[in-house]
Amino acid sequence: MTQTSPRDPWFDPVRRRPVPVTLVTAAVLALLAWRLGPRSDLAAFAVLGLAGTFLAFIDAELLRLPDPLTLPLPPALLVLLGAAALGEPDGAAPGTFRGALYGMGALLLVYGLLWFAAPSQIGLGDVKLAPSLGLVLGWLGLEAFVTGVVAIHVLGGLWGAALLATRRAGRGSSFPFGPFMLAGTLIAVLLHG
């Protein structure tokens, strides 16, 4: 098994821009802390906020969501949300662990089907990121889940339309979708957290 480190080429977009990455990370974490407060599930959202910021910068530059960041996220979030659920009365804080599992499965299924139907439009990295986003959206409830999915696709659609309108891309062009997946999820968390 190959070990990964911050010296790997996929980490270059983060390493080359320490100030913007640090500022965006601090802003995301501050927004999450402000919106969620000192809750037992804050650690899960903070982990996703940190990893998500790195992933957004990487995907924006390399059109890639690397496995060393996407694959460990679902198990880490499962542990953190499971601990949060156990630490709250009636096993809920504020959502349900069952809702998180449903959200994970639903978003994985949606992006898996999208990738299967149009692999040139949805990357496998997007599919690997989907379970993590589904976990936190499902944890917050059905309204948050729907808001997140809609926000993801509205943001991505607007960006795609802007690229077409300005002739910076053609109909067959691809663009990084991970940042929109993460931004749409953040919007849902801030609205429903």
N, C-alpha and C positions, 0 to 999 in steps of 0.2 A: 504494500500500500504506500502510495506517495504522500509524503508530508507536505503541507502547504504552509506558507509563511507570508507576511506582508511584503516580502521581496519578490513574490511571484508577479509575472507580467500583468495578470488580471487586476492586480491591486494598484497599478501605476496611476490611474485617474485619481485615486484617493491620495496617494503619496505625493504626487506632483502639485496638488492644490490643498495644502494643509489648512490654510486660512479659510477659504470658502467652505470646505468640508466641516471644519470646526464650528464656524458660525452657523451653518445650516443645522448641524447636529444639535448645537446648544439651543437654537430656536425651536426645533422639533421637540426636544426633551422638555424645554420650558413650557411649551404649549400643552404637552401631555400632562405635566405635573400641575399646571394651573387648572386644566379642565377636569382631571380625574381626582386630584387631591391625594391625601395620604391613604389610599385604599390598598387592600391586599393584592389587587391585580395590577398595580402600577408597575411592578417589576417586569411583567410580561410585555406591557406596552412600551416600556423603556428599551427593552432588548430589541423589540421590533423597530422602534424608532432609530436606534443606533445602527443596526444592521441595514435597515431600509435606506437610511441616508447614504451609506456606503454603496449599496446596490444601485441607487438612483444615479450617483455620479459615475459608477462603472458602466452601467447600461447606456447612459447618455453618450458616453465616448466610444465604448467598444461594441455596442449592440449585443451585450452578453450579460447574463445574470449567472455568475459563477457558482458551481456546485458547493465549494467550500463555505459559501455564505447561505445559499438557499436550502441545502439539505439538512443542516443541523437545526434550522429554525423551528420546524414543526415539533420535533421532540422537546426542544427547550421550552417552547411555549406551552406544550401539553403539561410538562412538569410544573411550570410556574402557575398556570391557570388551575391545574389540579390542586396545588398547594393553596391557592387563593380560595378555591371552592371549599376545601376542607376546613379552612380557618374561619369561615363565616357561618352564622346561624343558618340552618336549613340548607347548608351546602351551596349557597348562592352568593355571589359578590361581584357585581349586581346581577349578572346574567346567570346562566346555568352552564355547567360543564357539558351537559348533553347538547345544549344549543351550540356550544363551541364545536363539538364533534360533528353536528349536522352541518354547520357552516363550512367546516374544513372539507367534508365530503362533497357538499354541493358545489363549492367553488372549484375544487379539483375536477369534478365531473364536467362542469361548464367549460373550463379551459382545456381539459383533455379532449372534449368533443370538438372545440374550436380548432385545436391543434390538428386533430385527426382530419377534420374537414378542410382546413386551409393551412397546412404547415408552412407555407411561404408567408403567411400573414401573422401568425402567432408562433413565437419561439418556444422551444421546450423549456427554456429558463422561466418563461411566464407561467407555464404549467407547474413547474417546481416551486414557484413563489406562491401560487394560488392557495395551497393548504394553510400556509401561515396567515395570510390575510383573511381567509375564511374562518380560521379559529377565532381571531379577535373580533371580527364582525359578528359571528354567530354568538360569541360570548355576550355581546352587548344587546342581542335580540334581533328579531326579524326586521324591525324598522331600520336598524343600523345596517343590517346585511343588505337590504334592498337599496338603501341610500348609497352605500359603498359601491355596489355593483353599477348602479346608475351613474354615479359620479365618475367612476373609472372610465366608463365608455363615453360619457359626454366629454370629459377632458381629452381623451384620446381622439375622439371624433373631431372635436374643434381643432386640435393641433393638426390632424391629417388634412382637414379642410383648408386650414391656413397655409399649409405647405403646398397644397394643390393650387390655391388661389394665387400664391406668390411665385408659382412655377419653380419652387425649390425641390419639388418631387413630382413624379408622375404616378399614374394609376397603379403601376406594379411596384412602386418603391416601398421600402420598409423603413420603419423608424422605431426607436426604442419605446416599448410599451410599458416596461417596468416602472419608470417614474410616474406614469399616469395611474398605474395600479396602486402604487404607494400613496400618491397624492389623494386619490379618491378614497382610499381607506382612512387616511388622516382626516379628511373632511367629515367622514361618517363618525369617526371617533369623537371629533370635536363637537359635532352636533348632537350625538346620542350618548356620550360617555358619562 
